[in-house]
Amino acid sequence: MDFLESIFGLKGKTAVVIGGTGDLCGRMGIALARAGAEVILVGRNPENAFEKLAEIDAFDGNAWFCKADTSSREDLEQLLARVVDRSGKVDILINGASANIITPFLETTEDELENMLNVNYKSVFRACQIFGRYFVDRGEPASIINVGSLSGLRPVSWAFNYSAAKAAVHNLTKNLAREWADQEIRVNTLVPGFFPNPENQNKIDESRALAILRRTPMSRFGSAEELTGAILMLASRSAGGFITGEEIVVDGGYSSLSI
């Protein structure tokens, strides 16, 4: 256990989890807290954070909620200032704000396009710019983990604008990893496969579910807890200190199947 603690332990680290009031990123926040980090769950609805905060409190973890709208640069700047003022620093940033609208391509409106780009790409761009400047100026090792998507690797039907926005996130990650590598600021993309949850369940009907499972070698969906190992590896300098610019895929083998 001492060995595992030395590799994956995050005691003394502070992690900001944007999208942390959601299901997947909420579980990521809980995992970071269990590893010893102070965790700030960021979202727009405090009610969605209560259950996660209660679970963290149950094992004497340290976490709190901060309301912020990632479409607002001012909100993100205030978020950073508040965290530094209360916690002293930030070491880890997870960008997990996400939204998807299933609309046929020819029926997609300009408003829907702008919303998809704003939530899924521009929010990541803003946060990386604001927190990245802080990390560069601070001059200490840091980890940025952008939550991507299988549709960012190859298009997924019914998700035209979402796929394009996530592809942009993957590209941004690689560029920033190269930009900041010599300053020990690691930037990676965590790529979950299909993880049904209350936020996306209505987008996976029976026929779509069967299609997904047919091309998933493990023949099942993922559960949020199965992202724990990957998120701790990417967050920890001891475990992932030489990993940057990578797409860490957790998908039950989905992306390995071509036919």
C-alpha positions as CSV (number, residue, x, y, z in Angstrom):
1,M,0.0,0.0,0.0
2,D,2.9,2.4,0.7
3,F,4.1,1.7,-2.9
4,L,0.7,2.4,-4.4
5,E,0.5,5.6,-2.3
6,S,3.8,6.8,-3.6
7,I,2.8,6.2,-7.2
8,F,-0.9,7.3,-7.2
9,G,-1.3,9.3,-4.0
10,L,-2.3,12.9,-4.5
11,K,-1.9,14.2,-0.9
12,G,-1.1,17.9,-0.9
13,K,-2.5,18.4,-4.4
14,T,-5.4,20.6,-5.4
15,A,-7.7,19.5,-8.3
16,V,-10.3,21.7,-10.1
17,V,-12.9,19.5,-11.8
18,I,-14.9,21.4,-14.3
19,G,-18.1,19.4,-15.0
20,G,-17.6,17.8,-11.6
21,T,-21.3,18.0,-10.8
22,G,-22.0,15.5,-13.6
23,D,-21.9,11.7,-13.4
24,L,-18.6,10.9,-15.0
25,C,-16.6,13.9,-13.9
26,G,-18.2,13.6,-10.5
27,R,-16.8,10.1,-10.1
28,M,-13.4,11.4,-11.3
29,G,-13.5,14.0,-8.5
30,I,-14.4,11.4,-5.9
31,A,-11.4,9.3,-7.1
32,L,-9.0,12.2,-6.8
33,A,-10.3,13.0,-3.3
34,R,-9.9,9.3,-2.3
35,A,-6.3,9.6,-3.5
36,G,-5.8,12.5,-1.1
37,A,-6.3,15.6,-3.3
38,E,-8.4,18.6,-2.3
39,V,-11.1,18.7,-4.9
40,I,-13.2,21.6,-6.2
41,L,-16.3,20.4,-8.1
42,V,-17.3,23.1,-10.6
43,G,-20.7,23.4,-12.3
44,R,-23.8,25.6,-12.5
45,N,-26.1,23.6,-10.2
46,P,-25.1,23.1,-6.6
47,E,-27.8,20.5,-6.0
48,N,-26.0,18.2,-8.4
49,A,-22.9,18.4,-6.3
50,F,-24.4,17.5,-2.9
51,E,-24.3,13.7,-3.4
52,K,-20.7,13.8,-4.5
53,L,-19.6,16.1,-1.7
54,A,-21.4,13.9,0.8
55,E,-19.6,10.8,-0.5
56,I,-16.3,12.5,-0.2
57,D,-17.1,13.8,3.3
58,A,-18.0,10.2,4.3
59,F,-14.3,9.1,3.9
60,D,-13.0,12.4,5.4
61,G,-12.0,13.7,2.0
62,N,-11.6,17.4,1.3
63,A,-13.9,18.9,-1.3
64,W,-16.1,21.9,-2.0
65,F,-18.3,23.2,-4.8
66,C,-17.8,26.3,-6.8
67,K,-20.4,27.7,-9.2
68,A,-19.1,28.8,-12.6
69,D,-20.3,29.1,-16.1
70,T,-17.6,27.9,-18.6
71,S,-19.1,30.0,-21.3
72,S,-17.9,33.1,-19.4
73,R,-14.2,34.0,-19.3
74,E,-14.9,36.2,-16.3
75,D,-16.5,33.3,-14.4
76,L,-13.4,31.1,-15.1
77,E,-11.0,33.8,-14.0
78,Q,-13.0,34.3,-10.8
79,L,-13.0,30.5,-10.3
80,L,-9.2,30.4,-10.5
81,A,-8.8,33.4,-8.1
82,R,-11.3,31.9,-5.6
83,V,-9.5,28.5,-5.6
84,V,-6.1,30.0,-5.2
85,D,-7.3,32.3,-2.4
86,R,-9.0,29.5,-0.5
87,S,-6.7,26.5,-1.3
88,G,-3.4,28.3,-2.0
89,K,-2.8,26.7,-5.4
90,V,-4.0,24.5,-8.3
91,D,-2.1,21.5,-9.5
92,I,-4.6,19.6,-11.6
93,L,-7.3,20.7,-14.0
94,I,-10.0,18.5,-15.5
95,N,-12.0,19.9,-18.3
96,G,-15.2,17.9,-18.5
97,A,-18.0,20.3,-19.4
98,S,-20.0,18.6,-22.1
99,A,-23.3,18.6,-24.0
100,N,-24.8,16.9,-27.0
101,I,-27.8,17.6,-29.2
102,I,-28.9,14.9,-31.7
103,T,-30.2,16.8,-34.7
104,P,-29.9,15.7,-38.4
105,F,-27.1,17.7,-40.1
106,L,-29.4,19.6,-42.5
107,E,-31.7,20.6,-39.7
108,T,-28.9,21.9,-37.4
109,T,-29.4,25.6,-36.6
110,E,-26.7,28.2,-36.1
111,D,-27.7,28.4,-32.4
112,E,-27.2,24.6,-32.0
113,L,-23.9,24.8,-33.7
114,E,-22.7,27.6,-31.5
115,N,-23.9,25.9,-28.4
116,M,-22.1,22.7,-29.2
117,L,-18.8,24.6,-29.9
118,N,-19.2,26.8,-26.9
119,V,-19.8,24.0,-24.4
120,N,-17.6,21.3,-25.8
121,Y,-14.6,23.2,-27.3
122,K,-14.6,26.9,-26.4
123,S,-15.0,26.1,-22.7
124,V,-11.9,23.9,-22.8
125,F,-10.0,26.5,-24.8
126,R,-10.9,29.2,-22.2
127,A,-10.0,27.1,-19.2
128,C,-6.7,25.9,-20.7
129,Q,-5.8,29.5,-21.5
130,I,-6.7,30.9,-18.1
131,F,-5.3,28.0,-15.9
132,G,-2.5,27.4,-18.3
133,R,-1.2,30.9,-17.9
134,Y,-1.4,30.4,-14.1
135,F,0.6,27.1,-14.4
136,V,3.2,28.7,-16.6
137,D,3.6,31.7,-14.3
138,R,3.7,29.5,-11.2
139,G,6.5,27.5,-12.6
140,E,5.5,24.2,-10.9
141,P,4.6,20.8,-12.5
142,A,0.9,20.6,-13.3
143,S,-1.6,18.3,-15.1
144,I,-4.4,19.3,-17.4
145,I,-6.8,16.5,-18.4
146,N,-9.3,17.3,-21.1
147,V,-12.2,14.9,-21.4
148,G,-12.5,13.9,-25.1
149,S,-14.8,11.4,-26.8
150,L,-14.6,8.4,-29.2
151,S,-16.3,10.7,-31.6
152,G,-13.3,13.0,-31.5
153,L,-11.2,10.1,-32.9
154,R,-13.7,9.1,-35.6
155,P,-17.2,10.4,-36.3
156,V,-20.1,8.9,-34.5
157,S,-23.5,9.0,-36.2
158,W,-26.1,11.5,-35.1
159,A,-23.5,13.6,-33.3
160,F,-22.1,15.9,-36.1
161,N,-21.4,19.0,-34.2
162,Y,-20.4,17.2,-31.0
163,S,-17.9,15.1,-32.9
164,A,-16.4,18.1,-34.6
165,A,-16.1,20.0,-31.3
166,K,-14.5,17.0,-29.5
167,A,-12.0,16.5,-32.4
168,A,-11.0,20.1,-31.8
169,V,-10.4,19.3,-28.1
170,H,-8.2,16.4,-29.1
171,N,-6.2,18.6,-31.4
172,L,-5.9,21.4,-28.9
173,T,-4.6,19.0,-26.3
174,K,-1.7,17.8,-28.5
175,N,-0.7,21.3,-29.4
176,L,-0.7,22.5,-25.7
177,A,1.2,19.4,-24.7
178,R,4.0,20.3,-27.1
179,E,3.9,24.0,-26.1
180,W,4.3,23.3,-22.4
181,A,6.2,20.1,-22.2
182,D,9.5,21.7,-21.2
183,Q,7.7,23.4,-18.3
184,E,6.4,20.1,-16.8
185,I,2.8,21.0,-17.6
186,R,1.3,17.8,-18.9
187,V,-1.8,18.0,-21.1
188,N,-3.6,14.8,-22.0
189,T,-7.0,13.7,-23.3
190,L,-9.1,11.1,-21.4
191,V,-11.3,9.3,-23.9
192,P,-14.2,7.4,-22.3
193,G,-16.1,4.9,-24.4
194,F,-19.8,4.5,-23.9
195,F,-20.8,5.1,-20.3
196,P,-24.6,5.4,-20.0
197,N,-25.6,7.8,-17.3
198,P,-28.5,10.1,-16.5
199,E,-27.1,12.8,-18.8
200,N,-26.9,10.7,-22.0
201,Q,-29.3,7.8,-21.4
202,N,-32.0,9.3,-23.5
203,K,-29.7,9.4,-26.5
204,I,-29.0,5.6,-26.5
205,D,-32.2,3.7,-27.5
206,E,-32.4,0.0,-27.7
207,S,-31.2,-0.3,-31.4
208,R,-28.3,2.1,-30.8
209,A,-27.3,0.2,-27.7
210,L,-27.2,-3.1,-29.6
211,A,-25.2,-1.5,-32.3
212,I,-22.6,-0.2,-29.8
213,L,-22.4,-3.5,-28.0
214,R,-22.0,-5.5,-31.2
215,R,-18.8,-3.6,-32.0
216,T,-17.5,-3.5,-28.4
217,P,-15.2,-6.6,-27.8
218,M,-16.1,-6.6,-24.1
219,S,-19.8,-6.7,-25.0
220,R,-20.9,-4.2,-22.3
221,F,-21.0,-0.6,-21.4
222,G,-18.5,1.0,-19.0
223,S,-19.2,2.2,-15.5
224,A,-17.9,5.5,-14.2
225,E,-15.6,3.8,-11.6
226,E,-13.7,2.2,-14.4
227,L,-12.2,5.6,-15.3
228,T,-10.5,5.8,-11.9
229,G,-7.2,4.1,-12.9
230,A,-6.7,6.3,-15.9
231,I,-7.6,9.6,-14.2
232,L,-5.2,8.8,-11.3
233,M,-2.4,7.9,-13.7
234,L,-2.8,11.2,-15.6
235,A,-3.2,13.3,-12.5
236,S,-0.2,11.9,-10.6
237,R,3.3,13.0,-11.6
238,S,4.8,9.8,-10.1
239,A,2.5,7.6,-12.3
240,G,2.2,9.7,-15.4
241,G,5.1,12.1,-15.3
242,F,6.3,11.1,-18.8
243,I,2.9,11.1,-20.4
244,T,1.8,14.1,-22.3
245,G,-0.1,14.8,-25.5
246,E,-1.8,11.4,-25.4
247,E,-5.3,10.1,-25.8
248,I,-6.0,7.6,-23.1
249,V,-8.9,5.5,-24.4
250,V,-11.1,3.6,-21.9
251,D,-13.7,1.9,-24.2
252,G,-13.8,-1.9,-23.7
253,G,-12.0,-2.3,-27.0
254,Y,-14.5,-0.4,-29.1
255,S,-11.9,1.6,-31.0
256,S,-9.9,-1.5,-31.8
257,L,-12.6,-3.0,-33.9
258,S,-12.7,-2.0,-37.6
259,I,-15.2,-4.6,-39.0
